């Protein structure tokens, strides 16, 4: 009884297009890939492989699509610089053991060797109560699928505006913490939690925050060209406190992901203490609101 929840992110614009897929440990990598492509708007007519971390072509292990793997067998194994496996034979459980994957570790997925559609997948959760033969299932998603895969990959500069009342009140770069807290006076806003506040000559400004409406929560961060939603939390059938707890968990997951991204970029390792330090404002705000137990 084991399944895995992977968050598959579009490498050129990971905050705008991603899909959460739950897949049983006994399902093959090929079965997972067959669920990814239609979910993100790609066809199935090209070669592909899954590799380690975000190494893509430099991956020391490549789980190749069966068609390429069969062709690779005819080549000289002495000329290979990586270990190759047949993605049609290797299960998700076997892959996680072979690569030593733990929570928040990553694998990469490259589709179409000409256009090079690049995705990476974060192991978000190991589910011990799901059947091991569970078929790949899209459980959460963000962003529209790719409209025309034969256009070059683009970033999401034309993302829709943030939901009201945010769109009309947020400046392009940072927002004063005092102004954020004033949003709680609005009828639809239940909680606002500053998460990344910086002291300036004009007072404290915030570049990351969480906001809770009556039935939805958002984690929002300032990227170029402006504010973007990095996580949306569904509050349907949740109490106010349950939604706030889910929103706080989403913040903690995002902080862990930020540490992973920063580590990949800088080559440094950020331990759990570093991630915990990122939670300081979150924990302080929850305590201030009387929800320190969450």
Residue frames relative to the residue before (quaternion, step in Angstrom):
aa qw qx qy qz dx dy dz
X 1.0000 0.0000 0.0000 0.0000 0.00 0.00 0.00
X 0.4329 0.6712 -0.5046 0.3279 3.58 0.12 1.26
X 0.0531 0.7564 -0.6510 0.0347 3.52 -1.05 0.86
X 0.3034 -0.7515 0.5650 0.1548 3.55 -1.27 0.39
X 0.2219 -0.7379 0.6181 0.1555 3.55 -1.12 0.74
X 0.0806 -0.7888 0.6093 -0.0017 3.53 -0.64 1.21
X 0.2246 -0.7238 0.6303 0.1683 3.55 -1.12 0.70
X 0.1652 -0.7982 0.5765 0.0565 3.56 -0.44 1.26
X 0.0722 -0.8281 0.5554 -0.0226 3.57 -0.56 1.21
X 0.4642 -0.6574 0.5300 0.2673 3.52 -1.12 0.83
X 0.4445 -0.7594 0.3971 0.2609 3.57 -0.31 1.25
X 0.6878 0.4831 -0.3268 0.4321 3.67 0.81 -0.78
X 0.8045 0.0568 -0.0174 0.5909 3.61 1.14 -0.50
X 0.0635 -0.8834 0.4628 0.0371 3.60 0.62 1.15
X 0.6626 0.5038 -0.3308 0.4447 3.62 1.12 -0.42
X 0.7056 0.4809 -0.2601 0.4507 3.61 1.19 -0.39
X 0.7984 0.1381 -0.0701 0.5818 3.60 1.12 -0.55
X 0.3119 0.7218 -0.5775 0.2196 3.55 -0.60 1.19
X 0.1659 -0.7616 0.6194 0.0938 3.53 -1.33 0.43
X 0.2673 -0.7183 0.6177 0.1759 3.57 -1.10 0.78
X 0.0293 -0.7992 0.5997 -0.0280 3.56 -0.74 1.09
X 0.1876 -0.7445 0.6320 0.1050 3.56 -0.93 0.96
X 0.0497 0.8027 -0.5878 0.0876 3.57 -0.77 1.05
X 0.5048 -0.6719 0.4638 0.2804 3.55 -1.02 0.87
X 0.6202 -0.5879 0.3860 0.3474 3.55 -1.16 0.68
X 0.7011 0.4793 -0.2696 0.4540 3.59 1.11 -0.63
X 0.5317 0.6058 -0.4163 0.4206 3.59 1.26 -0.02
X 0.4751 -0.6930 0.4631 0.2822 3.58 -1.05 0.69
X 0.6496 -0.4945 0.4020 0.4147 3.53 -1.33 0.29
X 0.6141 0.5500 -0.3482 0.4463 3.59 1.04 -0.72
X 0.6476 0.5063 -0.3288 0.4649 3.60 0.97 -0.75
X 0.6263 0.5126 -0.3386 0.4799 3.59 1.04 -0.71
X 0.6581 0.5112 -0.3152 0.4541 3.60 0.89 -0.90
X 0.6406 0.5403 -0.3228 0.4399 3.58 1.03 -0.75
X 0.6588 0.4693 -0.3069 0.5016 3.59 1.24 -0.39
X 0.6203 0.5743 -0.3481 0.4053 3.58 1.07 -0.70
X 0.7037 0.5230 -0.3042 0.3723 3.57 0.65 -1.11
X 0.7019 0.4297 -0.3080 0.4773 3.65 0.72 -0.84
X 0.6186 0.5603 -0.3469 0.4278 3.58 1.13 -0.59
X 0.7609 0.3399 -0.1969 0.5164 3.60 1.08 -0.63
X 0.6089 -0.6163 0.3344 0.3708 3.59 1.26 0.09
X 0.5439 0.6030 -0.4137 0.4116 3.59 1.14 0.52
X 0.4764 -0.6485 0.5021 0.3167 3.57 -1.23 0.49
X 0.4705 -0.6671 0.4963 0.2953 3.58 -1.29 -0.21
X 0.4645 0.7436 -0.3887 0.2832 3.59 1.21 0.40
X 0.7068 0.4501 -0.2607 0.4795 3.63 1.19 0.11
X 0.6105 -0.5452 0.4307 0.3801 3.53 -1.34 0.25
X 0.0005 0.7976 -0.6026 0.0267 3.55 -1.24 0.52
X 0.0382 -0.7737 0.6276 0.0777 3.53 -1.33 0.18
X 0.3032 -0.6877 0.6256 0.2092 3.52 -1.39 0.34
X 0.0529 -0.8272 0.5593 -0.0085 3.58 -0.89 0.93
X 0.7055 -0.4551 0.3478 0.4174 3.53 -1.35 -0.13
X 0.8714 0.0465 -0.0120 0.4883 3.53 -1.24 0.61
X 0.6394 -0.4497 0.3599 0.5093 3.62 -0.68 -1.09
X 0.2796 0.8125 -0.4676 0.2076 3.56 1.09 0.78
X 0.1750 -0.8196 0.5249 0.1488 3.60 1.20 -0.49
X 0.8535 0.0129 -0.0090 0.5208 3.62 -0.71 -1.03
X 0.6905 0.4851 -0.2807 0.4572 3.61 1.12 -0.58
X 0.3965 0.7416 -0.4680 0.2716 3.57 1.26 0.03
X 0.4344 -0.7079 0.4990 0.2473 3.57 -0.96 0.90
X 0.7431 0.2227 -0.1521 0.6124 3.57 1.29 -0.34
X 0.0298 -0.7857 0.6178 0.0038 3.57 -0.89 0.93
X 0.2006 -0.7365 0.6372 0.1068 3.53 -0.90 1.04
X 0.1455 -0.8483 0.5077 0.0396 3.53 -0.01 1.36
X 0.5772 -0.5422 0.4676 0.3926 3.54 -1.24 0.49
X 0.6479 -0.5701 0.3256 0.3861 3.62 -0.99 0.75
X 0.6257 0.5538 -0.3496 0.4237 3.59 0.98 -0.79
X 0.6976 0.4509 -0.2733 0.4851 3.59 0.87 -0.94
X 0.6251 0.5518 -0.3473 0.4291 3.58 0.97 -0.79
X 0.6488 0.5139 -0.3207 0.4605 3.59 0.94 -0.87
X 0.6657 0.4869 -0.3025 0.4778 3.59 1.00 -0.78
X 0.6353 0.5538 -0.3313 0.4241 3.59 1.06 -0.74
X 0.5787 0.6144 -0.3753 0.3830 3.58 1.13 -0.58
X 0.6579 0.5198 -0.3100 0.4482 3.57 1.18 -0.56
X 0.5904 0.5883 -0.3637 0.4159 3.59 1.25 -0.24
X 0.6068 -0.5493 0.4314 0.3795 3.54 -1.34 0.18
X 0.3740 -0.7553 0.4859 0.2313 3.63 -0.48 1.14
X 0.5938 0.5843 -0.3702 0.4110 3.60 1.14 -0.47
X 0.6662 0.5049 -0.2984 0.4608 3.57 1.21 -0.46
X 0.5493 0.6257 -0.4007 0.3824 3.58 1.23 -0.17
X 0.2629 -0.7672 0.5675 0.1424 3.53 -1.04 0.81
X 0.7509 0.2900 -0.1885 0.5626 3.59 1.27 -0.02
X 0.4907 -0.6088 0.5177 0.3472 3.54 -1.30 0.25
X 0.1391 -0.7967 0.5836 0.0728 3.57 -0.82 0.91
X 0.0956 -0.7707 0.6295 0.0257 3.52 -1.16 0.79
X 0.4802 -0.6445 0.5122 0.3029 3.54 -1.24 0.50
X 0.3750 -0.7545 0.4947 0.2132 3.59 -0.48 1.19
X 0.6219 0.5489 -0.3439 0.4402 3.58 1.21 -0.37
X 0.7104 0.4331 -0.2469 0.4968 3.57 1.25 -0.36
X 0.6825 0.4883 -0.2814 0.4654 3.58 1.13 -0.61
X 0.3171 -0.7503 0.5477 0.1912 3.59 -0.79 0.98
X 0.6558 -0.4974 0.3868 0.4158 3.54 -1.29 0.30
X 0.6403 0.5247 -0.3267 0.4560 3.58 0.98 -0.78
X 0.6523 0.5049 -0.3122 0.4714 3.58 0.98 -0.85
X 0.6403 0.5292 -0.3256 0.4516 3.58 0.97 -0.83
X 0.6671 0.4986 -0.3196 0.4519 3.60 0.86 -0.89
X 0.6569 0.4912 -0.3160 0.4768 3.60 1.05 -0.71
X 0.6597 0.5228 -0.3139 0.4392 3.59 0.91 -0.88
X 0.7496 0.3749 -0.2031 0.5062 3.57 0.99 -0.85
X 0.4051 -0.7310 0.4628 0.2955 3.59 1.28 -0.14
X 0.2171 0.8219 -0.5035 0.1546 3.57 1.09 0.70
X 0.0563 -0.7540 0.6541 0.0216 3.51 -1.10 0.89
X 0.7351 -0.4088 0.2821 0.4614 3.57 -1.28 0.20
X 0.8294 0.1729 -0.2116 0.4873 3.54 -1.02 1.06
X 0.4737 0.6190 -0.4798 0.4027 3.61 1.20 0.20
X 0.3415 -0.7742 0.5140 0.1412 3.55 -1.24 0.49
X 0.1108 -0.7076 0.6854 0.1312 3.45 -1.43 0.36
X 0.3177 -0.7402 0.5546 0.2087 3.57 -1.23 0.36
X 0.1546 -0.7691 0.6165 0.0674 3.54 -1.23 0.55
X 0.0323 -0.7944 0.6063 -0.0152 3.58 -0.68 1.12
X 0.0707 -0.8065 0.5867 -0.0162 3.54 -0.77 1.12
X 0.8272 0.1407 -0.1518 0.5224 3.57 -0.99 0.95
X 0.2546 -0.8279 0.4843 0.1230 3.56 -0.07 1.34
X 0.6012 0.5422 -0.3678 0.4575 3.59 1.24 -0.18
X 0.7798 0.3088 -0.1554 0.5220 3.57 0.71 -1.10
X 0.2189 -0.8276 0.4901 0.1642 3.59 1.24 -0.41
X 0.0582 0.7739 -0.6208 0.1111 3.54 0.32 1.30
X 0.1103 -0.8370 0.5360 -0.0017 3.55 -0.47 1.27
X 0.0136 0.7623 -0.6453 0.0479 3.51 -0.99 1.00
X 0.1044 -0.7484 0.6400 0.1395 3.54 -1.25 0.36
X 0.2500 -0.7736 0.5710 0.1145 3.55 -1.16 0.66
X 0.2237 -0.7618 0.5985 0.1067 3.54 -0.92 0.99
X 0.3645 -0.7010 0.5646 0.2387 3.57 -0.89 0.92
X 0.1662 -0.8418 0.5098 0.0621 3.56 -0.09 1.29
X 0.8263 -0.0438 0.1036 0.5519 3.59 0.97 -0.80
X 0.2354 -0.7111 0.6422 0.1632 3.53 -1.19 0.69
X 0.1715 -0.8182 0.5476 0.0365 3.56 -0.59 1.21
X 0.2010 -0.8262 0.5194 0.0849 3.56 -0.27 1.27
X 0.6802 0.4827 -0.2929 0.4674 3.60 1.25 -0.25
X 0.5885 0.5479 -0.3785 0.4585 3.61 1.26 0.18
X 0.5492 -0.6313 0.4230 0.3478 3.63 -1.00 0.69
X 0.5405 -0.6530 0.4337 0.3056 3.56 -1.05 0.78
X 0.7015 0.4330 -0.2779 0.4932 3.61 1.18 -0.39
X 0.3004 0.7819 -0.4987 0.2230 3.60 1.24 0.34
X 0.4146 -0.7021 0.5240 0.2460 3.57 -0.84 0.99
X 0.6158 -0.5504 0.3949 0.4023 3.61 -1.09 0.59
X 0.0232 -0.8115 0.5805 -0.0622 3.55 -0.80 1.08
X 0.3441 -0.7194 0.5675 0.2050 3.57 -0.81 1.02
X 0.0887 -0.8378 0.5386 0.0129 3.60 -0.46 1.19
X 0.7914 0.0333 -0.0109 0.6103 3.59 1.22 -0.34
X 0.0339 0.8223 -0.5662 0.0459 3.56 -1.02 0.69
X 0.0733 -0.7613 0.6409 0.0665 3.50 -1.33 0.40
X 0.7943 0.3130 -0.2418 0.4611 3.54 -1.05 0.82
X 0.5072 -0.6387 0.4930 0.3030 3.54 -1.19 0.65
X 0.5451 -0.6046 0.4506 0.3664 3.60 -1.09 0.58
X 0.6438 -0.5157 0.3983 0.4011 3.53 -1.28 0.42
X 0.3922 -0.7571 0.4772 0.2127 3.57 -0.72 1.08
X 0.7997 0.0127 0.0334 0.5994 3.57 0.92 -0.88
X 0.2731 -0.8127 0.4903 0.1567 3.55 -0.16 1.26
X 0.6412 0.5298 -0.3402 0.4386 3.59 1.18 -0.27
X 0.5211 0.5279 -0.4434 0.5032 3.55 1.31 0.28
X 0.5643 -0.5951 0.4263 0.3817 3.63 -1.05 0.57
X 0.5948 -0.5709 0.4150 0.3848 3.61 -1.07 0.65
X 0.0906 -0.7946 0.6001 0.0177 3.53 -1.01 0.89
X 0.4783 -0.6286 0.5185 0.3276 3.55 -1.25 0.38
X 0.5722 -0.6455 0.4056 0.3023 3.54 -1.24 0.48
X 0.0830 0.8350 -0.5394 0.0703 3.60 0.68 1.03
X 0.7087 0.4275 -0.2660 0.4943 3.57 1.20 -0.38
X 0.2008 0.8015 -0.5353 0.1750 3.57 1.13 0.61
X 0.5419 -0.6116 0.4474 0.3634 3.60 -1.06 0.62
X 0.6063 -0.5748 0.3916 0.3855 3.58 -1.12 0.53
X 0.6230 -0.5247 0.4201 0.4002 3.52 -1.29 0.35
X 0.5804 -0.5869 0.4162 0.3815 3.59 -1.11 0.51
X 0.5303 -0.5810 0.4988 0.3638 3.54 -1.18 0.53
X 0.5805 -0.1379 -0.7962 -0.1003 1.55 -2.19 1.24
X 0.3978 0.7676 -0.4476 0.2284 3.59 1.26 0.06
X 0.6551 0.5686 -0.3327 0.3699 3.55 0.81 -1.01
X 0.7315 0.4506 -0.2409 0.4514 3.56 0.95 -0.84
X 0.7501 0.4204 -0.2256 0.4580 3.62 1.15 -0.37
X 0.6628 0.5271 -0.3231 0.4225 3.60 1.12 -0.46
X 0.3713 -0.6970 0.5614 0.2476 3.59 -0.90 0.87
X 0.7028 -0.5023 0.3008 0.4040 3.58 -1.24 0.22
X 0.7999 0.3314 -0.1622 0.4733 3.62 0.92 -0.78
X 0.7927 -0.1493 0.1444 0.5731 3.61 0.53 -1.10
X 0.2709 -0.7639 0.5682 0.1423 3.55 -1.18 0.54
X 0.5291 -0.6281 0.4509 0.3496 3.62 -0.92 0.77
X 0.5439 -0.6310 0.4418 0.3329 3.58 -0.96 0.86
X 0.6271 0.5459 -0.3412 0.4385 3.58 0.99 -0.80
X 0.6561 0.5044 -0.3137 0.4655 3.59 1.01 -0.80
X 0.6117 0.5460 -0.3512 0.4520 3.56 1.05 -0.70
X 0.6917 0.4807 -0.2904 0.4539 3.55 0.83 -0.96
X 0.5971 0.5657 -0.3666 0.4348 3.59 1.13 -0.51
X 0.5442 0.6214 -0.4024 0.3948 3.58 1.20 -0.44
X 0.5867 0.5970 -0.3730 0.4003 3.59 1.14 -0.52
X 0.5783 0.5795 -0.3775 0.4328 3.58 1.25 -0.25
X 0.5736 0.5941 -0.3818 0.4150 3.59 1.23 -0.32
X 0.6423 -0.5943 0.3334 0.3509 3.54 -1.04 0.83
X 0.7588 0.4149 -0.2217 0.4505 3.59 0.81 -0.96
X 0.6487 0.5284 -0.3199 0.4446 3.61 1.18 -0.40
X 0.2380 -0.7923 0.5515 0.1072 3.59 -0.76 1.09
X 0.8042 -0.0494 0.0698 0.5882 3.59 0.85 -0.99
X 0.0714 -0.7379 0.6668 0.0762 3.53 -1.27 0.58
X 0.0605 -0.8135 0.5783 -0.0119 3.57 -0.80 1.02
X 0.2777 -0.7438 0.5833 0.1713 3.63 -0.44 1.14
X 0.1580 -0.8262 0.5392 0.0414 3.57 -0.94 0.91
X 0.7867 0.1140 -0.0640 0.6034 3.58 1.14 -0.52
X 0.0640 0.8271 -0.5479 0.1081 3.57 0.16 1.33
X 0.1275 -0.7867 0.6032 0.0331 3.54 -1.01 0.90
X 0.3706 -0.7205 0.5415 0.2240 3.55 -0.98 0.88
X 0.0207 -0.7847 0.6192 -0.0196 3.56 -0.86 1.01
X 0.6939 -0.4558 0.3461 0.4370 3.54 -1.31 0.00
X 0.6963 0.4397 -0.2576 0.5055 3.55 1.28 -0.33
X 0.6848 -0.4360 0.2843 0.5101 3.57 1.31 0.15
X 0.6985 -0.4654 0.3407 0.4237 3.57 -1.32 -0.06
X 0.0543 -0.7696 0.6359 0.0211 3.54 -0.97 0.93
X 0.3051 -0.7710 0.5442 0.1279 3.56 -1.16 0.64
X 0.1419 -0.8011 0.5782 0.0619 3.57 -0.95 0.92
X 0.7517 0.1719 -0.1706 0.6135 3.58 1.30 0.15
X 0.1632 0.7907 -0.5784 0.1167 3.58 -0.86 0.88
X 0.3103 -0.7031 0.6014 0.2183 3.52 -1.37 0.25
X 0.0644 -0.7910 0.6079 0.0234 3.55 -1.06 0.75
X 0.1760 -0.7943 0.5788 0.0551 3.54 -0.95 0.98
X 0.1696 -0.7399 0.6450 0.0879 3.51 -0.89 1.08
X 0.7494 -0.4058 0.2546 0.4572 3.58 -1.24 -0.03
X 0.8332 0.1363 -0.0503 0.5335 3.61 0.97 -0.77
X 0.7459 0.2865 -0.1916 0.5700 3.60 1.27 0.24
X 0.1108 -0.7731 0.6179 0.0905 3.54 -1.19 0.56
X 0.1423 -0.7927 0.5888 0.0686 3.57 -1.15 0.61
X 0.1893 -0.6891 0.6781 0.1718 3.51 -1.29 0.56
X 0.0588 -0.8301 0.5527 -0.0447 3.56 -0.62 1.17
X 0.0223 -0.8005 0.5984 -0.0253 3.55 -0.97 0.87
X 0.4572 -0.6825 0.5019 0.2705 3.53 -1.19 0.60
X 0.0532 0.7543 -0.6501 0.0748 3.54 -0.70 1.19
X 0.5500 -0.5188 0.4894 0.4346 3.54 -1.29 0.02
X 0.5991 -0.2148 -0.7713 -0.0044 1.64 -1.79 1.74
X 0.8201 0.0260 -0.0205 0.5713 3.64 1.09 0.32
X 0.7775 -0.3128 0.2422 0.4888 3.57 -1.24 -0.46
X 0.0035 -0.7852 0.6192 -0.0120 3.53 -1.10 0.81
X 0.4416 -0.6548 0.5441 0.2831 3.55 -1.18 0.62
X 0.1632 -0.8035 0.5672 0.0778 3.59 -0.68 1.07
X 0.7932 0.0499 -0.0400 0.6056 3.60 1.22 -0.31
X 0.1001 -0.7654 0.6338 0.0497 3.54 -1.02 0.87
X 0.1536 -0.7991 0.5794 0.0457 3.56 -0.83 1.02
X 0.3376 -0.7521 0.5374 0.1777 3.56 -0.72 1.10
X 0.1788 -0.8213 0.5369 0.0726 3.56 -0.76 1.04
X 0.3430 0.7479 -0.5034 0.2638 3.58 1.25 0.22
X 0.8403 0.1054 -0.1370 0.5139 3.56 -0.94 1.00
X 0.5821 0.5369 -0.3979 0.4632 3.59 1.18 0.48
X 0.4516 -0.6332 0.5428 0.3170 3.55 -1.16 0.57
X 0.7017 -0.4378 0.3344 0.4519 3.56 -1.30 0.17
X 0.6924 0.4752 -0.2857 0.4617 3.58 0.88 -0.92
X 0.6357 0.5273 -0.3311 0.4563 3.60 1.00 -0.75
X 0.6550 0.4945 -0.3136 0.4776 3.57 0.99 -0.78
X 0.6362 0.5163 -0.3289 0.4696 3.58 1.00 -0.78
X 0.6376 0.5202 -0.3260 0.4654 3.60 1.00 -0.79
X 0.6620 0.4962 -0.3050 0.4718 3.58 0.96 -0.86
X 0.6376 0.5195 -0.3211 0.4695 3.57 1.05 -0.77
X 0.6403 0.5144 -0.3213 0.4713 3.60 1.00 -0.80
X 0.6407 0.5119 -0.3260 0.4704 3.60 1.00 -0.77
X 0.6303 0.5312 -0.3303 0.4598 3.58 1.06 -0.77
X 0.6199 0.5294 -0.3353 0.4722 3.58 1.07 -0.74
X 0.6677 0.5031 -0.3106 0.4524 3.58 0.87 -0.92
X 0.6376 0.5142 -0.3267 0.4715 3.59 1.02 -0.77
X 0.6531 0.5122 -0.3174 0.4587 3.57 0.98 -0.84
X 0.6300 0.5248 -0.3388 0.4614 3.60 0.99 -0.74
X 0.6431 0.5081 -0.3228 0.4733 3.59 0.99 -0.80
X 0.6540 0.5071 -0.3107 0.4675 3.56 1.03 -0.78
X 0.6093 0.5436 -0.3486 0.4603 3.59 1.04 -0.74
X 0.6467 0.5181 -0.3162 0.4619 3.57 0.97 -0.85
X 0.6444 0.5133 -0.3211 0.4671 3.57 1.02 -0.80
X 0.6561 0.5064 -0.3118 0.4646 3.58 0.93 -0.89
X 0.6656 0.5049 -0.2991 0.4611 3.57 0.90 -0.93
X 0.6423 0.5266 -0.3219 0.4545 3.56 1.02 -0.79
X 0.6524 0.5127 -0.3127 0.4624 3.57 1.01 -0.83
X 0.6806 0.4929 -0.2870 0.4599 3.58 1.01 -0.81
X 0.7833 0.3609 -0.1719 0.4760 3.58 0.87 -0.98
X 0.4341 -0.6952 0.4661 0.3332 3.57 1.19 -0.44
X 0.5581 0.5971 -0.3904 0.4238 3.59 1.27 0.15
X 0.3587 -0.6980 0.5696 0.2442 3.53 -1.28 0.37
X 0.1549 -0.7805 0.6021 0.0666 3.56 -0.77 1.06
X 0.2702 -0.8058 0.5098 0.1330 3.55 -0.45 1.23
X 0.7476 -0.4066 0.2816 0.4433 3.55 -1.35 0.03
X 0.6160 0.5539 -0.3575 0.4312 3.59 1.04 -0.67
X 0.6224 0.5335 -0.3337 0.4654 3.57 1.08 -0.73
X 0.6632 0.4936 -0.3030 0.4740 3.56 0.95 -0.89
X 0.6348 0.5310 -0.3305 0.4537 3.58 0.98 -0.83
X 0.6269 0.5431 -0.3380 0.4448 3.59 1.04 -0.75
X 0.6211 0.5439 -0.3413 0.4493 3.58 1.14 -0.56
X 0.6448 0.5419 -0.3124 0.4393 3.57 1.24 -0.45
X 0.3932 0.7739 -0.4571 0.1935 3.61 1.25 -0.24
X 0.7020 0.4542 -0.2864 0.4679 3.59 0.77 -0.97
X 0.6055 0.5569 -0.3530 0.4456 3.58 1.03 -0.75
X 0.7015 0.4648 -0.2794 0.4623 3.57 0.76 -1.05
X 0.6454 0.5230 -0.3245 0.4522 3.59 1.01 -0.79
X 0.6647 0.4983 -0.3034 0.4667 3.58 0.98 -0.84
X 0.6369 0.5131 -0.3329 0.4694 3.60 0.98 -0.78
X 0.6426 0.5139 -0.3165 0.4721 3.58 0.99 -0.83
X 0.6516 0.5301 -0.3117 0.4441 3.58 0.95 -0.90
X 0.7186 0.4387 -0.2364 0.4851 3.55 1.09 -0.75
X 0.5511 -0.6312 0.3840 0.3879 3.57 1.30 -0.06
X 0.6120 0.5305 -0.3493 0.4712 3.58 1.24 0.44
X 0.1847 0.8321 -0.5052 0.1348 3.58 1.05 0.68
X 0.6093 0.5757 -0.3471 0.4206 3.60 1.21 -0.37
X 0.5783 0.6194 -0.3784 0.3725 3.60 1.18 -0.35
